[in-house]
Amino acid sequence: MERVCFLLRVRRDRLEEYKERHRAVWPEMLAALRRAGWSNYSLFLADDGLLVGYLETDDFAAAVAAMEATDVNARWQAEMAEFFELPAGERPDTGLRRLEEVFHLA
């Protein structure tokens, strides 16, 4: 099982709306994530906009590719892009910064 942690930055003026959107993630998006192999997926948000994501999957590259192939992901990313501080042309799912795992206690 591959454990993945990543960082993004949410615009400070959009934090509350970002949290509200995630209280009502579309059921079809949740189903697509599960089918693509995303499990134990969590997002953590700091007051300054730092977003930390964590998930477990058998193969992260394959899980990302499986989501990339879905229409629901394209729609979700388009709607969510405005919440993030991203390099030009990046979407939240392509602009994330993955962290290296250096320790794990099972």
Secondary structure as UniProt FT lines:
FT   STRAND          2..10
FT   HELIX           12..14
FT   HELIX           15..22
FT   TURN            23..24
FT   HELIX           27..36
FT   STRAND          39..45
FT   TURN            47..48
FT   STRAND          50..57
FT   HELIX           60..68
FT   HELIX           71..80
FT   HELIX           81..83
FT   TURN            88..89
FT   TURN            92..94
FT   STRAND          97..99
//
